[in-house]
Amino acid sequence: MSAAISVRGLRKRYGDVEAVRGIDFEVARGEVFGLLGPNGAGKTTTVEILEGYRERSGGEVAVLGHDPAGRARELRERVGIVLQSTGMYRHITVREALDHWAGFYSRAREVTEVIALAGLEEKAGERVNRLSGGQLRRLDFALALIGDPELIFLDEPTTGFDPVARRQAWDTIRSLRALGKTVLLTTHYLDEAQELADRVAIIKDGRLLAEGAPGELGAGGDERYRVSYRNGDGSLVVEETDDPTTLLHQLTAAALARGERLYELSVTRPSLEDVYLELTADVTPTPPAGVAHD
């Protein structure tokens, strides 16, 4: 089966500024794919091109087998979009909003079913202007689901949420995966990507820096481990290695020979956050010797 999204050599230029510089990635059908990067990395531009709202300067893009630039009705009926913020008639109820939205689709899901999927059963008769922030976000998810899309774009879906509302939104996203939906997620929260995404891509300055499963992603693809412990004087020691078994044997043997213990000994893999920060760090070049600098 073809990929839900295929991107090859995607480029976007705004005058002299190249916002996206030849990136490649694929999103498999039925997976949650996270697109990560700092502000200005090119995430929003990339997603807007995939949604069909922005023209590309170069490269090839296929979304559910269509070029999104064509804005085909068939494609739009198969895609749901949850933007960072949306507008909605404030004085209608949740059910009325979904009934209205369902009329735009030839094969809409049953409204009561969508209300249940979004966890809004107790708020179905509530007016939109009386919903909390988390409940409004659930309504956004419901509106994206009402057309029974195959692919859903989630753009920073939990920005500004309190911890409880974030966890509720995560449950809704997990329900999309359970329904077999394909999800492209952009987020600034690395724990969110770690928790929800099957695979992630990290981009910066319009270039793709790394791609893979969150739990396996490593800078440059290295199989690195971090070994940390406190020595006899209580100071923390951290070492990195690609062979933790040998290093642990050396450290413990040396400690036993000295009659010491290694306190708080742990072996961990670099987290997604570690990899992200390493890849997206702004490195200031060291000036040549003899050159003054502030």
Secondary structure, 3 states (H helix, E strand, C coil): CCCCEEEEEEEEEECCEEEEEEEEEEECCCCEEEEECCCCCCHHHHHHHHHCCCCCCEEEEEECCECHHHCCHHHHCCEEEECCCCCCCCCCEHHHHHHHHHCCCCCCCCHHHHHHHCCCHHHCCCEHHHCCHHHHHHHHHHHHHCCCCCEEEEECCCCCCCHHHHHHHHHHHHHHHHCCCEEEEECCCHHHHHHHCCEEEEEECCEEEEEECCCCCCHHHCCCEEEEEECCCCCEEEEEECCHHHHHHHHHHHHHHHCCCCEEEEEECCCHHHHHHHHHCCCCCCCCCCCCCC
